[in-house]
């Protein structure tokens, strides 16, 4: 089954370009487009795509607000922010709002295809151009921060810590299952438990804890 994608951007030319890039991959199907945040949320209700690509600056409901609504109405749909704006504030709001990925429009088209497949497979995806900024900017620094992170992972089982380390390395659920010899459903159950125990909203935030605690 191809990955079903919704593209949300207020510029028709951008939507057309993204559709063309995704159309070069037989494993991806664009099922709908939207020109604003409200339309994106309604399209998610109607089509239930696997992945939504959201611009940030759109009329009415912006991409960050739309991401939060999509998370509420369709928690099984992964959201990737695709934007020109890589400001730290936007990155922080996107990840806090539950986005599974953050990609800049200036990125290589292959990164876009890779991001769609990654988040559809349960992984997180950050543009390499901003990944280090996320780790540096949203991680506590120094011994105190590392100690807090180690305390947080103390609530995890040994297996959950193994899974968390692989999340921190950027592995998808399928890759984690292959490494640990687990079926994907079991991996998903571990990931859900990890997010609850660490009190984080998404895999990116969990990955940051893994880096803080020295698991990666």
N, C-alpha and C positions, 0 to 999 in steps of 0.2 A: 504494500500500500504506500503510495506517495505521501509525503508530508504536506498537509493542507495549510495554506498560508493566506492570511488577510493582510493587505497593504493599506496603511492609513497615512496619507500625506495630502496637504492641501494644494500641492502643485501637481497638475496632471502630467507634466513632463517627467517629474521625478517618479511618479507612480509607473509611468510607462517604461522608464529606464530600469527600475527595480524589477518589474515584471519580465522584461527582456533578459535580465541577468538570471533570474530564477528559472526562466523557461529553458535555459541551456542545460539544466539538470533534470534528467528523467525522473528523479526521485522526489521532485517537488511539484506541487500543483497549486497555482494561485486560484483561490475559490471566490474571492471578492475583493473590492477596493472601497475605500471610504475617503472622503475629503475633509472630514472634521471628526473631533473626538466623539460627539454624540452618535454620529453615523457609524463609527467604528464599534461602539458598544452594541448598537442594535444589530450590526452585521455579525458580531460574535454570537449574539443570541440566536440569530437565524441560521448561521452556517456552522457554528461550533468548530472553528479551525484548530489545528494543532498549535500553530504559531501565529502571532500578530506582530507585524512590524509597524511601530508607531513613531511618527515624527513628534517632536516636543511642541513646537509652536504651530498650533492650528487654531482656527477660529472657534469660538464657543468654548467647548471643553478641550483643554490642551492635552497633549499626550501623556503627561504625568498623572493628571486627574483621570484620564481614560484608563490608564494602566491599573489604577486602584479599583475602578468600577469593574473592569474585566476580571480582575482577581476575585471579586465578590460574586459575579454572576457566572463565571466559567473558570473555576480554579484549575481545571485540567488544561487550560490554554496557556502556553508559555508566551510571555511578552518580551520582545526585544525592542529597545529604544534605538531608532536609526535617525541620527540627527547631525546637523552641522555644528552644534554647540556642545563642546566638551567641558563646560565649566564644572568646577567641583560641586557647586550647589546642585546642578542638574543631576550629576552622577549620584550624589548622596540621596536626593529625593527619589530618583528612579529605583535605586536599590532598596531604599526603605519602603517604597511602595510595592515591592514584590517583583520587579522586573528580573527576568532571568538572564538578560544580556543587555549590553550597551555598546553600540557600534557607531562609528563616525562615517558620514557619507563620503569622506575622503579616503576611506579604506579600500583596499584591493577588492574587486568583485568576488574573488575566491573566498575572502573572509566572510562576505555576506552569505554565500552558500554554506560555508562551514558553520556559521552561527546558527542558521536555520536547522541544520541537521543536529548540531550539538544540543540546542535547547529542546528540540523534539525528542531527543534521546534521554532527557533528564539532566543534562549537564548545564553548567552556567557558561556564558561566553562573554568575554570582555575584549574589546579591541586591544591588540597589543600596544597600540599607541597610548592607551590610558590605564592598562592593567597595573603597571607599577605604581602609578599615582593613586590608584584605589587602595592597593596594599599599604602604601606609605601613609596615605592621608586618612584612612579609616581604621588603622590599627593603632592600638596603644603602643607606646614606645618605651623601651627600657625594661629593667628587671621587674618593676611593679606590674607593668602591663602583662608581661609573660607569666608572672605568678598568678594574676587574676585569670588568665586564659587556662592555665593548667588546673586551677581550681574548678573552672567551669566544666572542663572535660572529665573531671573526676566523677561526675554523675553518669558517664557513659560506660557501657560494658566494653570488654576487650574487643569484641567484634565491631562494635560501633566506632571505637577509636580507629580501627583499621579502615573502616568505611570513610570516616571523616578525613583521614590522611589522604585517601584517594580522591575525595571531593576537593581537597585543597590542591591536589595535583592537576585538577581539571578534568578528571575522568567522568565519562557518562555512566549511567546505570549499567549498561551492557558491558562496558569495559571493567567496571568494578566487579560485576558478577563473574566475568572471565578470570580476573586476577585472583579472586577469593573463592572461586568454584561454587558460586551461589546462583540460584535462578533469579531472574530479574525482579520477580515479585517480592522475593525476600529482601533484595537490595532496596527496593522502594519502601518496604516496611521499616528497614533500618534507617533510611534517610529521614522518613517522617518522624521517627522516634528521636533522632539526633536534633532535628530542628526544634522539636518541642522541648527537649531537655536543655538545649543551649539558649532557648528563648530568642531564636532568630527567625526571620521571615523567609529567607531564601538561601540557596546554596552559596551565593557569593559571600553573604555574611558568615555562613558556616566555614567557608574556606579561609576567611580572614582569621577566625578563631583558631583554625588549624595552623596557620602560619605563626600566629602569636604564641601558641603553645609549643611550637617547635616540632610539630608532627610532619611538616613538609621541609 
